[in-house]
Amino acid sequence: MLKIKHFVFSPFLENTYVIWDEENNNAAVVDPGCLSEDEENQLADFIESEKLKINYLLNTHCHIDHVFGNAFVKNKYDVPYYAPEKDVFLIDMLPVLSKEYGIEMKYSPNPGNYITEDTDLKIGNIQIKFLFTPGHTPGEFCLYFEKDKICFTGDVLFKEGIGRTDLWGGNYKTLISSIENKLFSLPDDVKIFPGHGESSTIGYEKAHNPFLINTLQ
């Protein structure tokens, strides 16, 4: 069974997830947004307390608030780093963006591995299915765990909201298409864990998301 620990980090209130297979404690860190030393310690202390074995660093997309902790996780746990190839330009922009936001951060390393829909990764014995869902960024992927009925939706789909499309490479029509064709094709009881805000379900968003109700009629 997939287990999940959720942290809210940085002034951007970004959701960082530690996910693991409870049978063997193999784990991954998804979108580490830890910016301060205190936040890094919160993440590391939890991983140590649960005796987790970090196997991967995964980015759903590479906006600045989702990669603050990339260098910390990569250096501390020496694990393979996977991210969307089409979002690498956002990592290249970090020195400029951090100055614009007035933020001191450890700049992210470049990913050693690119995510595609054919990427074959498991957390312990639990298979990840990568869903290509561009629109918020050109390369974003959601992480779907079919057996556990869980999907990490990054900044594509939120509870009663959708991702912004006015930032670097965003596209509204593409985002809506990603949600309708990839996420809304999942079973209604799939629980979603977004990059900001509360969790929800696919069925709830079909019925209540004000940005999407009219598109489904």
C-alpha positions in Angstrom: 0.0 0.0 0.0 1.2 3.5 -0.9 1.7 5.7 2.2 1.9 9.5 1.9 3.3 12.3 4.1 2.4 15.9 3.1 4.4 19.0 4.0 3.5 22.6 3.2 6.7 24.6 2.5 7.9 28.1 1.6 6.0 31.3 1.3 4.3 29.8 -1.8 2.6 27.2 0.4 3.7 24.4 -1.9 2.8 20.8 -1.1 5.8 18.5 -0.9 5.1 14.8 -0.7 7.1 11.8 0.6 5.6 8.6 -0.7 6.5 5.1 0.2 5.6 1.4 0.0 4.7 0.4 3.5 5.8 -3.2 2.9 9.5 -2.3 2.4 9.9 1.5 3.1 11.2 2.3 -0.3 10.3 5.9 -1.0 10.4 8.9 -3.2 10.3 12.7 -2.7 7.9 14.5 -5.0 8.3 18.2 -5.7 10.5 19.2 -2.7 9.6 22.8 -1.9 11.7 23.1 1.3 13.4 26.5 1.2 14.8 27.1 4.6 17.1 25.0 6.7 14.3 24.4 9.1 12.1 23.0 6.3 15.0 20.8 5.1 15.3 19.5 8.6 11.6 18.7 8.9 11.8 16.7 5.7 15.0 14.8 6.7 13.8 14.2 10.3 10.6 12.6 9.0 12.5 10.4 6.6 14.8 9.3 9.3 12.1 8.7 11.9 10.2 6.4 9.5 13.4 4.7 8.3 12.6 5.3 4.7 14.9 4.4 1.8 14.7 7.3 -0.7 14.9 5.8 -4.2 14.0 8.8 -6.4 13.6 12.6 -6.6 10.6 13.3 -8.8 9.4 16.7 -10.2 5.9 16.9 -11.6 7.1 20.2 -13.2 9.9 22.6 -12.6 8.4 25.9 -11.4 10.6 27.5 -8.8 8.4 26.7 -5.8 8.5 23.0 -6.6 12.3 22.7 -6.9 13.5 24.7 -4.0 14.6 21.5 -2.3 16.0 19.6 -5.3 19.6 20.2 -4.4 19.1 19.3 -0.8 17.3 16.0 -1.6 19.7 15.1 -4.4 22.8 15.8 -2.4 21.6 14.2 0.9 20.2 11.0 -0.5 22.3 10.7 -3.7 19.3 9.4 -5.8 18.3 9.5 -9.4 16.5 12.7 -10.3 13.6 12.6 -12.8 11.8 15.6 -14.3 10.1 16.6 -17.6 12.5 17.4 -20.3 10.3 20.3 -21.7 10.6 22.0 -18.2 14.4 22.1 -18.0 14.4 25.7 -19.3 12.7 26.6 -16.0 15.6 25.2 -14.1 17.9 27.2 -16.3 15.9 30.3 -15.3 16.3 29.8 -11.5 19.2 32.3 -11.0 17.2 35.0 -12.6 13.8 34.1 -11.0 15.2 33.8 -7.5 16.6 37.3 -7.7 13.3 38.6 -9.0 11.5 37.0 -6.1 14.2 38.1 -3.6 14.8 34.5 -2.6 18.1 32.8 -1.6 18.0 29.2 -2.7 20.3 26.3 -3.6 19.9 26.1 -7.4 18.5 22.8 -8.7 20.7 20.3 -10.4 19.6 19.3 -13.9 17.7 16.0 -14.0 19.7 13.0 -14.9 16.6 11.3 -16.3 13.6 12.6 -18.2 10.0 11.5 -17.5 8.0 10.2 -20.4 4.7 8.2 -20.4 6.9 5.1 -21.0 9.1 5.7 -17.9 9.0 2.5 -15.9 9.5 3.3 -12.2 8.3 1.6 -9.0 8.2 2.8 -5.4 9.1 -0.5 -3.8 6.6 -2.9 -5.5 4.1 -0.1 -6.5 4.1 0.9 -10.1 4.0 4.6 -11.1 2.1 5.5 -14.2 3.2 8.9 -15.6 0.4 11.0 -17.3 1.6 13.7 -19.7 -0.5 16.7 -18.7 0.9 20.0 -20.1 -0.7 23.3 -20.0 0.5 24.8 -16.7 4.0 24.2 -18.0 5.0 22.7 -21.3 6.2 19.4 -19.8 4.2 18.6 -16.7 3.4 15.0 -15.7 1.0 13.7 -13.1 1.9 10.6 -11.1 -0.9 7.9 -11.0 -1.0 4.9 -8.8 -3.7 2.8 -10.3 -4.0 0.1 -7.6 -4.1 2.6 -4.7 -6.4 5.0 -6.7 -4.1 8.0 -6.0 -2.9 10.7 -8.4 -0.4 13.5 -7.7 -1.7 16.3 -9.9 1.1 18.9 -9.5 -0.3 22.3 -10.5 -2.6 20.9 -13.2 -5.8 20.2 -11.1 -6.6 21.5 -7.6 -9.6 21.2 -5.4 -12.1 23.5 -7.1 -9.3 25.0 -9.2 -6.9 24.6 -12.1 -3.3 25.6 -12.7 -2.3 29.1 -13.9 -1.5 29.4 -17.6 -0.1 32.9 -17.7 3.4 31.7 -16.7 6.4 30.6 -18.9 5.0 28.3 -21.5 1.5 27.9 -20.1 -1.5 27.4 -22.3 -5.1 27.4 -21.2 -6.6 25.2 -24.0 -3.8 22.7 -23.5 -4.4 22.6 -19.7 -8.1 22.0 -20.1 -7.4 19.2 -22.7 -5.0 17.6 -20.3 -7.6 17.5 -17.5 -10.4 16.3 -19.6 -8.5 13.7 -21.6 -6.1 12.4 -19.0 -7.3 13.1 -15.5 -11.1 13.0 -16.0 -10.7 9.6 -17.7 -9.6 8.2 -14.3 -12.2 6.6 -12.0 -14.2 9.1 -10.0 -13.0 7.6 -6.7 -9.3 8.4 -7.5 -8.0 10.7 -4.8 -5.9 13.7 -6.1 -3.1 15.3 -4.2 -2.3 18.7 -5.8 0.8 20.9 -5.6 -1.1 23.5 -3.5 -4.2 23.2 -1.3 -6.3 20.4 -0.1 -6.8 16.9 -1.6 -9.9 16.0 -3.5 -11.2 13.3 -5.8 -11.7 13.1 -9.6 -15.5 12.7 -9.1 -15.7 15.8 -6.9 -13.9 17.9 -9.4 -16.1 16.8 -12.2 -19.1 17.8 -10.2 -17.9 20.9 -8.4 -14.8 22.5 -10.1 -16.1 25.9 -11.3 -13.4 26.0 -14.0 -14.5 22.7 -15.5 -18.2 22.2 -15.0 -19.2 24.0 -18.2 -16.5 22.2 -20.3 -18.1 18.9 -19.5 -21.6 19.7 -20.7 
